[in-house]
Amino acid sequence: MDRADEYILSLIKDALAASNKAQVSALLETAKRIAVFRQDFENLWWISLEFCNCNKTEFQKIDNQMKHKFPYEQYKGLSIQYSKLWIDERSLSQIYQNGKMAACSGQICSYGIYELESHLESIQRSANGLINTQGMHPLDVYSAEHDNAKARVFLNASYTQFEAITLKIRRRVVDYIADCERQVLYGNTMSNYYDENRRWVQSKLGTYNPSFNEYFASIETHIKTGNQVDFQEALLDIRRILLSFADIVCTANDEEVLCSDGKKRKLTRDRYMNRISYALFEKKGKHAFTEMLNQNLDDLSVRISRVNELACKGVHDDISPMEAKQCVIQMYALLGDLIRVLL
């Protein structure tokens, strides 16, 4: 078992050990880390939504992040499925002063998980802060206790209703983390989504240029071998793949151009990241999702450069297997998004 497996299993074991006592928000944060590490975008979608309140902008931001992770029909289906799950999970009943509840169509809890937990704490404080009748005149005690009893019934019913929402989320998150444990123990460190996307990227780019197949096969060999020379070669193969992809989407040009995001870029052959950015903005314009993809492109470039610089500093700063693998993982995720946008 390598460090990547050990790391993900440590996250899973700690989360499951604390699953009965930890706040749901803490479990969700861990689940999010697991999903990001495993490139499990299908589950990352609903996990991310749990942090949203009933805000169209927040829902749209997540929708944009997922838009090019899936084929269009699957994307639309998941968008509807997870939005409906969020709403259904937070359906509320009408609570009357006597504590009785009645179904109320269309009424939902608009809170994300942090607001939901804060609201539960607020209800508990209100219950603890009811009028203290100690030392009151008997007639006043009767009146105050009567009011306390009515308030307590209402607050208890309200607390129970909101707590039920967190319990639904808790069960789903714990089930997800437990399923991740099973998959990792069976050797599937990465998610099914990652494996399917990796194969799809390889197949798609292989139709444009057979050299891609050689680069992809070379990367897998280098990562499996696991020595420093191989890790450095894997980084070079990533650069070759990105350069070849740039050749497909944007012909090299000696002229500096102004892109639709307002930035000037040189499009010489060696500036392959610039050429991919140019193609992205020229085809789709300046939008939230194109800026996000461009940022992911910059992040991968920085990661590759940083890891490569470490290898040049001597044996004490060697490339770790996890660092090399993360570059490969990020490359496949980015290429999947870019292919769906540009090809």
C-alpha positions, 0 to 999 in steps of 0.5 A: 500500500503506497502513501496515497492509499495510506493517506486516504484510508487515514482520512476514512478511518478517522471519519468513521471512528468519529461518525456518531459524535462529530458534527455533520459539517465536520464529516462533510468536510472530510467527505469533500476532501476524500472526494476531491482526492479520489476525483469523485466528482459525481459524489462531490456534487451533492457534498458541495451542495450541502454547504449551500444555503437556498441561494441561486448563485451558490447552486449555479457556481457548483453547476458551472464547476460540474458542467464539463465533467460529464456528457451533457445528458448525464450532467443535466440528469445529475443537476436535477437529481441533486437539486431535488435531493437537496430540496426534498431532504430539507422539507419542513412541516408546519408547527403549531403552538401545541407542538402538532405538525402538519404537512406544508407543501413547498416549505423547505429549510433554506440552510446549508449545513453550517447554518443548520447546525447554528440554528439547532444551537440557537433553538437549544439556547432558547430552550435553556433560556426560558423564564426562571420561576425560582423566587417568583410569587406563586401566581406569577409562577403559574403564569410563567410556567404555563408560558414556558410549557407552551414555548418548550413544546414548540421549541422541542418540535422545531428542534426535532424537525431540524435535527431530523434533516441533519440525521438524513445528511449524516447517514448519507455521508457516513454511507459514502465514507464507508463505501469509499473505505471498501473501494480503497481496501479493494485497491481502488484508490481513485473513483470510478469517475476518474477511471472512466474519465481517464479511459475516455480522454485516452480514447478521444485524444488517440483518435487525433494523434497516435502519439498520445497513446504512447505518452499515456502508456509511458506515464503509467509505466513511469508512475508504476516503476516509482523511482526519481528518474521515472517521476521526472519522465512522467512530468515531461510526458505531461508536458508533451501531452499538453503541447500536442493538445495545444497543437490540436486546438490552436496553431502556433503563431509568432504574433502576440494576441489579445484574448477575450479575457483581456490578456495579451498572450504569445502563441509560439509553439513552446507557449502551449499553455497560452495557446490552450487558454487562447482557444478556450476564451476564443471559443467560449468567451469570458465566463465563470466556467472558462475562467475556472478552467483557465485557472485549473490550467494555470494550477497544473502548470505551477504544480508541474514546475514546482515539483520539477524544481524540487527534483533539481535541488538534490536528494533531500527534495526528491519528487514524492510518489504522491506529488507525481501522481497528483500531477497525473490525476490533475492532468486527466481531470483538466483534459476531460474538461477541455476536450468537452469544451474545445473538441 
